[in-house]
Amino acid sequence: MKHISVLAAKHLGVIACPANATLFDAARMMDEEDISSIVIVDDKGYLRGILTRTDILRAALERPADWEKCSCPEWMTKEVVTVPPTASLEEAARLLQQKHIHRVVVAEDDGTGLVPLAVLSARDIIYHLVHNR
């Protein structure tokens, strides 16, 4: 794997949802953007969690009568695996393998909190393995 930084491999930008949003709000955003996860941020834009399609499915199965009214923090993963923008694709790939996850959030610490910059998925890494040989 060539030494490519995660930011060179992934365009900047992240689809984020405020922490006070409902699962329905997050699901609608994920559907509209055709993404499999969404970053959850506080009112200052700092990373608070990540919510996946699987989290929403779990909520819909466990609380079929009112899943859409549930808050994102109730179902999101709060301990988000992150990498700095200087990390290499190889470092990110190793994290995915070690932690048995499908994505990491590229985030920068501004001294107050983590600011999400991008979400890098296994799919993104596979794309670069195929197209940047």
N, CA, C and O of each residue as an XYZ file, in Angstrom:
532
protein
N       0.860     -1.178      0.000
C       0.000      0.000      0.000
C       0.902      1.236      0.000
O       1.757      1.393      0.872
N       0.705      2.093     -0.969
C       1.512      3.311     -1.048
C       1.249      4.190      0.160
O       0.193      4.117      0.789
N       2.240      5.029      0.474
C       2.061      5.943      1.604
C       1.233      7.148      1.151
O       1.771      8.157      0.695
N      -0.055      7.018      1.286
C      -0.994      8.091      0.949
C      -1.668      8.497      2.246
O      -2.121      7.643      3.008
N      -1.736      9.797      2.500
C      -2.414     10.239      3.724
C      -3.916     10.057      3.566
O      -4.433     10.012      2.450
N      -4.602      9.954      4.677
C      -6.052      9.760      4.626
C      -6.745     10.941      3.962
O      -7.768     10.761      3.302
N      -6.211     12.140      4.124
C      -6.839     13.301      3.491
C      -6.560     13.372      2.004
O      -7.360     13.934      1.255
N      -5.445     12.815      1.559
C      -5.182     12.757      0.121
C      -6.119     11.743     -0.534
O      -6.458     11.862     -1.712
N      -6.526     10.757      0.238
C      -7.386      9.699     -0.290
C      -8.868     10.025     -0.192
O      -9.686      9.400     -0.868
N      -9.216     10.975      0.622
C     -10.622     11.272      0.877
C     -10.840     12.769      0.799
O     -10.092     13.542      1.397
N     -11.855     13.177      0.068
C     -12.173     14.600     -0.003
C     -12.615     15.088      1.372
O     -13.284     14.378      2.122
N     -12.226     16.303      1.675
C     -12.680     16.908      2.926
C     -14.182     17.091      2.892
O     -14.782     17.317      1.841
N     -14.749     16.991      4.027
C     -16.191     17.176      4.144
C     -16.814     15.984      4.829
O     -16.443     14.836      4.586
N     -17.743     16.271      5.667
C     -18.403     15.212      6.420
C     -19.875     15.575      6.532
O     -20.226     16.734      6.751
N     -20.713     14.591      6.384
C     -22.144     14.779      6.601
C     -22.357     14.578      8.095
O     -22.087     13.506      8.635
N     -22.840     15.613      8.747
C     -23.011     15.554     10.200
C     -24.444     15.859     10.586
O     -25.181     16.535      9.868
N     -24.804     15.347     11.721
C     -26.139     15.514     12.265
C     -25.983     16.032     13.699
O     -25.124     15.548     14.436
N     -26.802     17.005     14.101
C     -26.682     17.500     15.474
C     -27.120     16.448     16.493
O     -27.998     15.629     16.225
N     -26.501     16.489     17.644
C     -26.779     15.509     18.691
C     -28.224     15.540     19.167
O     -28.716     14.545     19.700
N     -28.912     16.663     18.986
C     -30.312     16.728     19.431
C     -31.290     16.236     18.373
O     -32.502     16.329     18.570
N     -30.792     15.716     17.255
C     -31.665     15.198     16.194
C     -32.257     13.851     16.597
O     -31.726     13.147     17.456
N     -33.361     13.520     15.959
C     -33.985     12.213     16.179
C     -33.378     11.190     15.222
O     -32.704     11.548     14.255
N     -33.626      9.920     15.506
C     -33.167      8.875     14.596
C     -33.796      9.037     13.222
O     -33.158      8.754     12.208
N     -35.048      9.490     13.182
C     -35.688      9.700     11.882
C     -34.952     10.780     11.091
O     -34.734     10.625      9.890
N     -34.568     11.868     11.754
C     -33.807     12.930     11.090
C     -32.507     12.371     10.514
O     -32.163     12.634      9.362
N     -31.800     11.606     11.320
C     -30.525     11.032     10.892
C     -30.739     10.037      9.747
O     -29.984     10.032      8.775
N     -31.769      9.196      9.866
C     -32.051      8.211      8.817
C     -32.396      8.904      7.504
O     -31.966      8.468      6.436
N     -33.165      9.976      7.582
C     -33.520     10.724      6.369
C     -32.267     11.316      5.722
O     -32.114     11.251      4.502
N     -31.379     11.887      6.520
C     -30.133     12.446      5.980
C     -29.276     11.357      5.338
O     -28.710     11.559      4.264
N     -29.183     10.207      5.996
C     -28.394      9.107      5.458
C     -28.985      8.619      4.141
O     -28.248      8.305      3.206
N     -30.295      8.555      4.066
C     -30.960      8.128      2.839
C     -30.741      9.145      1.715
O     -30.407      8.769      0.592
N     -30.926     10.415      2.016
C     -30.763     11.465      1.005
C     -29.335     11.543      0.474
O     -29.126     11.804     -0.710
N     -28.362     11.319      1.337
C     -26.953     11.417      0.948
C     -26.380     10.073      0.484
O     -25.239     10.004      0.029
N     -27.175      9.015      0.601
C     -26.759      7.657      0.246
C     -25.460      7.277      0.965
O     -24.481      6.869      0.339
N     -25.478      7.421      2.282
C     -24.329      7.073      3.115
C     -24.753      6.038      4.147
O     -25.933      5.920      4.477
N     -23.782      5.293      4.650
C     -24.100      4.217      5.590
C     -23.871      4.595      7.045
O     -24.163      3.812      7.949
N     -23.349      5.795      7.272
C     -23.166      6.277      8.636
C     -23.182      7.795      8.616
O     -22.982      8.432      7.582
N     -23.426      8.352      9.794
C     -23.445      9.805      9.905
C     -22.762     10.201     11.206
O     -22.963      9.584     12.251
N     -21.959     11.237     11.112
C     -21.244     11.747     12.273
C     -22.208     12.603     13.092
O     -22.970     13.398     12.543
N     -22.162     12.431     14.398
C     -23.002     13.212     15.309
C     -22.106     14.245     15.992
O     -21.068     13.912     16.563
N     -22.533     15.505     15.918
C     -21.743     16.598     16.482
C     -22.570     17.404     17.477
O     -23.800     17.400     17.438
N     -21.860     18.098     18.375
C     -22.555     18.988     19.301
C     -22.794     20.337     18.626
O     -22.495     20.506     17.444
N     -23.328     21.284     19.372
C     -23.698     22.575     18.780
C     -22.488     23.413     18.351
O     -22.651     24.427     17.673
N     -21.273     22.998     18.742
C     -20.063     23.706     18.317
C     -19.335     22.970     17.192
O     -18.284     23.409     16.725
N     -19.916     21.838     16.764
C     -19.316     21.076     15.666
C     -18.303     20.039     16.090
O     -17.599     19.485     15.247
N     -18.213     19.762     17.396
C     -17.272     18.765     17.888
C     -17.880     17.366     17.825
O     -19.078     17.180     18.035
N     -17.039     16.407     17.537
C     -17.441     15.021     17.404
C     -18.002     14.476     18.712
O     -17.370     14.591     19.762
N     -19.184     13.887     18.646
C     -19.809     13.268     19.815
C     -20.093     11.786     19.603
O     -20.214     11.031     20.568
N     -20.199     11.366     18.341
C     -20.481      9.963     18.077
C     -20.643      9.701     16.602
O     -20.476     10.588     15.765
N     -20.971      8.459     16.304
C     -21.264      8.061     14.935
C     -22.454      7.114     14.970
O     -22.565      6.255     15.845
N     -23.324      7.287     14.016
C     -24.543      6.480     13.922
C     -24.523      5.773     12.580
O     -24.265      6.396     11.550
N     -24.794      4.477     12.587
C     -24.766      3.691     11.350
C     -26.165      3.193     10.999
O     -27.095      3.264     11.802
N     -26.282      2.690      9.782
C     -27.550      2.076      9.360
C     -27.920      0.939     10.307
O     -29.091      0.747     10.636
N     -26.915      0.195     10.737
C     -27.163     -0.924     11.647
C     -27.734     -0.445     12.976
O     -28.607     -1.101     13.544
N     -27.253      0.689     13.478
C     -27.794      1.256     14.715
C     -29.276      1.600     14.551
O     -30.085      1.349     15.444
N     -29.613      2.169     13.411
C     -31.014      2.542     13.157
C     -31.880      1.298     13.022
O     -33.000      1.267     13.532
N     -31.380      0.279     12.345
C     -32.131     -0.980     12.239
C     -32.356     -1.607     13.609
O     -33.443     -2.101     13.907
N     -31.322     -1.580     14.432
C     -31.439     -2.130     15.794
C     -32.521     -1.395     16.576
O     -33.338     -2.018     17.254
N     -32.523     -0.070     16.480
C     -33.531      0.725     17.179
C     -34.931      0.408     16.661
O     -35.873      0.281     17.443
N     -35.064      0.281     15.342
C     -36.377     -0.008     14.749
C     -36.890     -1.381     15.176
O     -38.095     -1.571     15.337
N     -35.987     -2.331     15.359
C     -36.391     -3.664     15.797
C     -36.688     -3.717     17.291
O     -37.621     -4.396     17.718
N     -35.900     -3.005     18.078
C     -36.080     -3.032     19.527
C     -37.199     -2.109     20.004
O     -37.806     -2.354     21.046
N     -37.471     -1.048     19.244
C     -38.512     -0.087     19.634
C     -39.376      0.261     18.429
O     -39.402      1.411     17.990
N     -40.086     -0.734     17.893
C     -40.841     -0.509     16.650
C     -41.899      0.586     16.746
O     -42.216      1.209     15.733
N     -42.441      0.835     17.901
C     -43.517      1.820     18.032
C     -43.025      3.264     18.009
O     -43.771      4.168     17.635
N     -41.766      3.485     18.407
C     -41.325      4.880     18.512
C     -39.859      5.116     18.158
O     -39.284      6.122     18.576
N     -39.244      4.213     17.400
C     -37.825      4.359     17.079
C     -37.501      5.718     16.480
O     -36.454      6.294     16.774
N     -38.399      6.234     15.637
C     -38.109      7.474     14.914
C     -38.016      8.689     15.832
O     -37.441      9.710     15.452
N     -38.570      8.588     17.023
C     -38.524      9.697     17.977
C     -37.317      9.620     18.916
O     -37.041     10.563     19.658
N     -36.600      8.493     18.878
C     -35.434      8.311     19.747
C     -34.340      9.308     19.381
O     -34.230      9.734     18.232
N     -33.539      9.670     20.370
C     -32.443     10.605     20.118
C     -31.237      9.850     19.565
O     -31.036      8.672     19.859
N     -30.452     10.541     18.770
C     -29.237      9.940     18.217
C     -28.274      9.459     19.303
O     -27.755      8.347     19.201
N     -28.018     10.271     20.351
C     -27.081      9.808     21.382
C     -27.485      8.490     22.058
O     -26.635      7.753     22.558
N     -28.773      8.208     22.066
C     -29.250      6.971     22.684
C     -28.755      5.736     21.926
O     -28.584      4.684     22.543
N     -28.521      5.824     20.620
C     -28.190      4.674     19.787
C     -26.823      4.757     19.121
O     -26.345      3.755     18.588
N     -26.189      5.906     19.136
C     -24.910      6.065     18.439
C     -23.770      5.418     19.212
O     -23.901      5.111     20.396
N     -22.666      5.218     18.537
C     -21.430      4.792     19.172
C     -20.732      6.049     19.656
O     -20.438      6.951     18.871
N     -20.471      6.103     20.942
C     -19.867      7.303     21.530
C     -18.344      7.269     21.488
O     -17.693      8.311     21.407
N     -17.791      6.082     21.543
C     -16.330      5.923     21.494
C     -15.924      5.727     20.035
O     -15.723      4.600     19.584
N     -15.807      6.822     19.309
C     -15.531      6.781     17.881
C     -14.034      6.575     17.645
O     -13.200      7.227     18.273
N     -13.711      5.670     16.742
C     -12.324      5.460     16.360
C     -11.971      6.555     15.361
O     -12.632      6.716     14.335
N     -10.921      7.302     15.678
C     -10.515      8.419     14.833
C      -9.058      8.280     14.424
O      -8.280      7.559     15.047
N      -8.713      8.990     13.360
C      -7.322      9.122     12.938
C      -7.083     10.600     12.648
O      -8.003     11.313     12.249
N      -5.847     11.062     12.847
C      -5.545     12.450     12.498
C      -5.419     12.590     10.978
O      -5.239     11.591     10.281
N      -5.511     13.796     10.467
C      -5.408     13.995      9.017
C      -4.054     13.593      8.441
O      -3.926     13.406      7.231
N      -3.055     13.462      9.288
C      -1.719     13.070      8.830
C      -1.537     11.560      8.750
O      -0.509     11.096      8.257
N      -2.503     10.785      9.219
C      -2.397      9.322      9.200
C      -2.346      8.816      7.766
O      -2.895      9.439      6.858
N      -1.690      7.696      7.572
C      -1.622      7.088      6.242
C      -2.813      6.144      6.049
O      -3.473      5.736      7.004
N      -3.060      5.815      4.788
C      -4.106      4.832      4.497
C      -3.786      3.502      5.159
O      -4.682      2.811      5.644
N      -2.522      3.149      5.179
C      -2.133      1.892      5.812
C      -2.463      1.901      7.298
O      -2.969      0.911      7.827
N      -2.181      3.009      7.975
C      -2.518      3.108      9.401
C      -4.023      2.968      9.600
O      -4.469      2.269     10.509
N      -4.797      3.623      8.761
C      -6.258      3.534      8.868
C      -6.724      2.106      8.599
O      -7.588      1.590      9.309
N      -6.156      1.466      7.578
C      -6.537      0.091      7.247
C      -6.232     -0.857      8.409
O      -7.024     -1.747      8.719
N      -5.093     -0.657      9.037
C      -4.737     -1.504     10.196
C      -5.726     -1.315     11.346
O      -6.094     -2.278     12.019
N      -6.150     -0.082     11.567
C      -7.150      0.178     12.613
C      -8.464     -0.536     12.308
O      -9.080     -1.135     13.189
N      -8.880     -0.460     11.051
C     -10.124     -1.141     10.663
C     -10.033     -2.630     10.957
O     -10.969     -3.225     11.491
N      -8.899     -3.229     10.604
C      -8.710     -4.659     10.838
C      -8.635     -4.987     12.324
O      -9.291     -5.920     12.787
N      -7.846     -4.231     13.067
C      -7.652     -4.513     14.491
C      -8.944     -4.368     15.294
O      -9.205     -5.147     16.210
N      -9.730     -3.386     14.950
C     -10.937     -3.087     15.723
C     -12.192     -3.716     15.130
O     -13.275     -3.606     15.704
N     -12.048     -4.377     13.981
C     -13.183     -5.025     13.304
C     -14.309     -4.026     13.025
O     -15.472     -4.261     13.351
N     -13.924     -2.904     12.410
C     -14.892     -1.863     12.074
C     -14.810     -1.563     10.582
O     -13.901     -2.037      9.901
N     -15.750     -0.784     10.076
C     -15.835     -0.497      8.647
C     -15.409      0.918      8.276
O     -15.231      1.220      7.096
N     -15.244      1.792      9.273
C     -14.908      3.187      8.974
C     -14.228      3.825     10.169
O     -14.392      3.393     11.310
N     -13.451      4.875      9.875
C     -12.857      5.714     10.910
C     -13.192      7.158     10.560
O     -13.411      7.494      9.397
N     -13.228      7.991     11.568
C     -13.448      9.414     11.345
C     -12.089     10.104     11.365
O     -11.311      9.965     12.310
N     -11.828     10.845     10.304
C     -10.629     11.672     10.261
C     -10.987     12.937     11.028
O     -11.911     13.660     10.657
N     -10.246     13.197     12.102
C     -10.591     14.321     12.977
C      -9.336     15.049     13.422
O      -8.263     14.462     13.565
N      -9.503     16.337     13.635
C      -8.398     17.186     14.082
C      -8.734     17.736     15.461
O      -9.838     18.228     15.695
N      -7.781     17.648     16.356
C      -7.963     18.183     17.707
C      -7.584     19.656     17.689
O      -6.433     19.998     17.417
N      -8.545     20.534     17.978
C      -8.257     21.971     17.974
C      -7.936     22.500     19.373
O      -7.907     23.710     19.597
N      -7.695     21.581     20.309
C      -7.381     21.975     21.671
C      -8.592     21.988     22.575
O      -8.455     21.955     23.798
N      -9.767     22.035     21.997
C     -11.008     22.013     22.771
C     -11.776     20.710     22.550
O     -12.476     20.230     23.441
N     -11.636     20.156     21.365
C     -12.341     18.933     21.025
C     -11.925     18.460     19.653
O     -11.095     19.081     18.990
N     -12.514     17.348     19.233
C     -12.215     16.779     17.923
C     -13.184     17.331     16.882
O     -14.401     17.247     17.040
N     -12.628     17.889     15.828
C     -13.427     18.419     14.715
C     -13.389     17.383     13.600
O     -12.317     17.104     13.063
N     -14.548     16.796     13.234
C     -14.548     15.798     12.164
C     -14.299     16.452     10.806
O     -14.906     17.470     10.474
N     -13.397     15.854     10.027
C     -13.044     16.373      8.705
C     -13.544     15.486      7.575
O     -13.878     15.971      6.494
N     -13.593     14.176      7.834
C     -14.011     13.217      6.810
C     -14.290     11.880      7.485
O     -13.899     11.650      8.629
N     -14.968     11.016      6.761
C     -15.154      9.631      7.191
C     -14.477      8.773      6.136
O     -14.787      8.880      4.949
N     -13.563      7.930      6.562
C     -12.830      7.050      5.664
C     -13.299      5.624      5.900
O     -13.205      5.103      7.012
N     -13.804      5.000      4.846
C     -14.343      3.650      4.982
C     -13.433      2.624      4.332
O     -12.522      2.974      3.581
N     -13.683      1.367      4.623
C     -12.956      0.285      3.966
C     -13.155      0.388      2.452
O     -12.239      0.097      1.682
N     -14.325      0.794      2.039
C     -14.612      0.971      0.604
C     -13.666      2.001     -0.011
O     -13.162      1.797     -1.115
N     -13.424      3.098      0.690
C     -12.506      4.128      0.200
C     -11.093      3.566      0.033
O     -10.414      3.859     -0.951
N     -10.666      2.772      0.985
C      -9.318      2.204      0.930
C      -9.208      1.222     -0.227
O      -8.213      1.229     -0.951
N     -10.216      0.381     -0.409
C     -10.220     -0.570     -1.537
C     -10.152      0.185     -2.858
O      -9.436     -0.225     -3.772
N     -10.884      1.275     -2.964
C     -10.848      2.110     -4.180
C      -9.415      2.527     -4.487
O      -8.979      2.434     -5.634
N      -8.681      2.983     -3.484
C      -7.308      3.428     -3.709
C      -6.367      2.270     -3.980
O      -5.385      2.440     -4.704
N      -6.631      1.111     -3.428
C      -5.825     -0.060     -3.755
C      -5.963     -0.413     -5.233
O      -4.989     -0.809     -5.872
N      -7.143     -0.274     -5.761
C      -7.406     -0.627     -7.167
C      -6.921      0.458     -8.120
O      -6.328      0.148     -9.153
N      -7.162      1.716     -7.794
C      -6.915      2.807     -8.734
C      -5.554      3.493     -8.585
O      -5.171      4.267     -9.462
N      -4.834      3.240     -7.533
C      -3.553      3.921     -7.330
C      -2.409      2.931     -7.140
O      -1.646      3.015     -6.178
N      -2.311      2.013     -8.057
C      -1.248      0.998     -7.959
C       0.027      1.493     -8.559
O       1.026      0.774     -8.566
